[in-house]
Amino acid sequence: MCIIGAGINGCSIAYELSNENKKVILFDKEGIAGGGSGAAGAFISPKFSKTGELKELLDTAFTYSLDFYEKNFPELLTKSPLLHIAKDDKDAQALLSYKKDTTHKLLEYSSELNESISIDAGIVDAKSVCEAMAKSAKLVRQTVDSLVYDDGVWVINETYYAKEVVLATGAYKQLIKEPYIKLRGIWGHRIDVKTTTKNPYSIHQFVSISPSCNGQLAIGATHNVHYHPESAKEPYNIESGREELLEKASRTMDLENVEVITDYVGLRSGSTDYMPLIGSLVLSRETLNNTSINFEMKKVDYNKYTYYPNLYMINGSAGYGFVLAPYLAKLLKEHMLSGKEISERLSPVRFFARWARKNKKPFYKE
Ligand SMILES: Cc1cc2nc3c(=O)[nH]c(=O)nc-3n(C[C@H](O)[C@H](O)[C@H](O)COP(=O)(O)OP(=O)(O)OC[C@H]3O[C@@H](n4cnc5c(N)ncnc54)[C@H](O)[C@@H]3O)c2cc1C
């Protein structure tokens, strides 16, 4: 089995498949966690919002993943309380609503100035956890620029063969170009800083601030919707990124004697409805040309669609890759190995159904 992309999504599915004694080959142009995953603060927290399917999914994934990391990689998980402070009135309303409904146990910490919420949460060591998960896979540090299905197998870069392929390429250029798949990359920056200020817990407000450890803490955010490393004309301005992070952190707490030690940057990828994408990909050309399908019908029979053979995707985890990946990888593994269905709300098929309805073309035009 072949996985393309060694971020937290690719490494999580590699881990699941290796544990089932599958031979896994993992491709990444930058090595393990060289994309968005390597830049992440990797806080494991739920989404503090009003009801909604993403909040429900993240509630489930939060409980699952915290337990998963604790059982399988306890040395890479730091359990610590998380204090989320509202950044505006809308956020404050969402926190109030979350407090009323949640089944998670809330803690006593609070902010004097704004509405806030606190919960037992955790942080994982982003790069090390990806490396640990990918340990049993064979890593090939190479850009995949050719992926062709030929005579029952996928041929990768005209050299490697695999029966099944999982695309876990994040917000970077998509290898399979399908018009209904739209992923947006948001650029993020994290800095590890030395400071004499001691912070006992994780704080999320305008940026995320980790608890201090050995006189250091991490400050990070994904907020730059304009910069994309594959299309930018200018290199990313690290200095102004640092300034922005430190200014936003200073609105939450006073940090004294700050010295930036390391910068990490990367893209996180999100879908247009904010839900992740896991499962098989619809072949739009063949499916649109199937005259027995009425694309106007609200109730869709997805079994009538034509899918790429043995090709899967795991992507679009937005700012929650480390919360979602272990849970999504388990669902994807069950789908790949036992044919267990993936909910329409998580599958890329939902975007095809919407796209086909909008385009209303009886035949695919060249
Ligand atoms: C600053 C920052 C802070 C964050 N904080 C958190 C947090 O606290 N908690 C949390 O859960 N999430 C956080 N996130 C989000 C999280 O990092 C992402 O959701 C997650 O990294 C997505 O993982 P991925 O595997 O989908 O993508 P990526 O990590 O981007 O992995 C994709 C990989 O595919 C490789 N690739 C792409 N195309 C090819 C190709 N053609 N050939 C070979 N290799 C290829 C890339 O090199 C890359 O390594 C943060 C993100 C950032 C940037």
PDBQT file of the ligand as one rigid body, heavy atoms in Angstrom, charges set to zero:
ROOT
HETATM    1  C1  LIG A 401       1.206  27.046  12.829  1.00  0.00    +0.000 C 
HETATM    2  C2  LIG A 401       0.232  25.901  12.879  1.00  0.00    +0.000 A 
HETATM    3  C3  LIG A 401      -0.350  25.563  14.092  1.00  0.00    +0.000 A 
HETATM    4  C4  LIG A 401      -1.263  24.491  14.160  1.00  0.00    +0.000 A 
HETATM    5  N1  LIG A 401      -1.745  24.100  15.369  1.00  0.00    +0.000 NA
HETATM    6  C5  LIG A 401      -2.505  22.984  15.461  1.00  0.00    +0.000 A 
HETATM    7  C6  LIG A 401      -2.910  22.493  16.730  1.00  0.00    +0.000 A 
HETATM    8  O1  LIG A 401      -2.599  23.060  17.769  1.00  0.00    +0.000 OA
HETATM    9  N2  LIG A 401      -3.663  21.352  16.777  1.00  0.00    +0.000 N 
HETATM   10  C7  LIG A 401      -4.016  20.668  15.636  1.00  0.00    +0.000 A 
HETATM   11  O2  LIG A 401      -4.671  19.626  15.741  1.00  0.00    +0.000 OA
HETATM   12  N3  LIG A 401      -3.654  21.136  14.418  1.00  0.00    +0.000 NA
HETATM   13  C8  LIG A 401      -2.917  22.267  14.303  1.00  0.00    +0.000 A 
HETATM   14  N4  LIG A 401      -2.542  22.749  13.082  1.00  0.00    +0.000 N 
HETATM   15  C9  LIG A 401      -3.111  22.116  11.882  1.00  0.00    +0.000 C 
HETATM   16  C10 LIG A 401      -2.391  20.848  11.521  1.00  0.00    +0.000 C 
HETATM   17  O3  LIG A 401      -1.018  21.120  11.460  1.00  0.00    +0.000 OA
HETATM   18  C11 LIG A 401      -2.909  20.343  10.178  1.00  0.00    +0.000 C 
HETATM   19  O4  LIG A 401      -4.287  20.078  10.251  1.00  0.00    +0.000 OA
HETATM   20  C12 LIG A 401      -2.161  19.068   9.802  1.00  0.00    +0.000 C 
HETATM   21  O5  LIG A 401      -0.788  19.294   9.802  1.00  0.00    +0.000 OA
HETATM   22  C13 LIG A 401      -2.604  18.556   8.461  1.00  0.00    +0.000 C 
HETATM   23  O6  LIG A 401      -1.856  17.397   8.222  1.00  0.00    +0.000 OA
HETATM   24  P1  LIG A 401      -1.759  16.751   6.788  1.00  0.00    +0.000 P 
HETATM   25  O7  LIG A 401      -1.065  15.467   6.969  1.00  0.00    +0.000 OA
HETATM   26  O8  LIG A 401      -3.089  16.760   6.138  1.00  0.00    +0.000 OA
HETATM   27  O9  LIG A 401      -0.903  17.816   5.937  1.00  0.00    +0.000 OA
HETATM   28  P2  LIG A 401       0.669  18.150   5.922  1.00  0.00    +0.000 P 
HETATM   29  O10 LIG A 401       1.271  18.063   7.264  1.00  0.00    +0.000 OA
HETATM   30  O11 LIG A 401       0.829  19.423   5.193  1.00  0.00    +0.000 OA
HETATM   31  O12 LIG A 401       1.265  16.944   5.097  1.00  0.00    +0.000 OA
HETATM   32  C14 LIG A 401       1.182  16.852   3.703  1.00  0.00    +0.000 C 
HETATM   33  C15 LIG A 401       2.514  16.296   3.243  1.00  0.00    +0.000 C 
HETATM   34  O13 LIG A 401       2.425  15.922   1.882  1.00  0.00    +0.000 OA
HETATM   35  C16 LIG A 401       3.670  16.185   1.271  1.00  0.00    +0.000 C 
HETATM   36  N5  LIG A 401       3.407  16.273  -0.165  1.00  0.00    +0.000 N 
HETATM   37  C17 LIG A 401       2.489  17.058  -0.784  1.00  0.00    +0.000 A 
HETATM   38  N6  LIG A 401       2.497  16.818  -2.107  1.00  0.00    +0.000 NA
HETATM   39  C18 LIG A 401       3.447  15.865  -2.331  1.00  0.00    +0.000 A 
HETATM   40  C19 LIG A 401       3.904  15.204  -3.504  1.00  0.00    +0.000 A 
HETATM   41  N7  LIG A 401       3.413  15.449  -4.718  1.00  0.00    +0.000 N 
HETATM   42  N8  LIG A 401       4.885  14.278  -3.359  1.00  0.00    +0.000 NA
HETATM   43  C20 LIG A 401       5.408  13.991  -2.130  1.00  0.00    +0.000 A 
HETATM   44  N9  LIG A 401       5.005  14.599  -0.999  1.00  0.00    +0.000 NA
HETATM   45  C21 LIG A 401       4.026  15.513  -1.093  1.00  0.00    +0.000 A 
HETATM   46  C22 LIG A 401       4.141  17.488   1.907  1.00  0.00    +0.000 C 
HETATM   47  O14 LIG A 401       5.550  17.618   1.830  1.00  0.00    +0.000 OA
HETATM   48  C23 LIG A 401       3.645  17.316   3.347  1.00  0.00    +0.000 C 
HETATM   49  O15 LIG A 401       4.655  16.816   4.212  1.00  0.00    +0.000 OA
HETATM   50  C24 LIG A 401      -1.632  23.805  12.968  1.00  0.00    +0.000 A 
HETATM   51  C25 LIG A 401      -1.053  24.148  11.757  1.00  0.00    +0.000 A 
HETATM   52  C26 LIG A 401      -0.114  25.170  11.688  1.00  0.00    +0.000 A 
HETATM   53  C27 LIG A 401       0.515  25.506  10.364  1.00  0.00    +0.000 C 
ENDROOT
TORSDOF 0
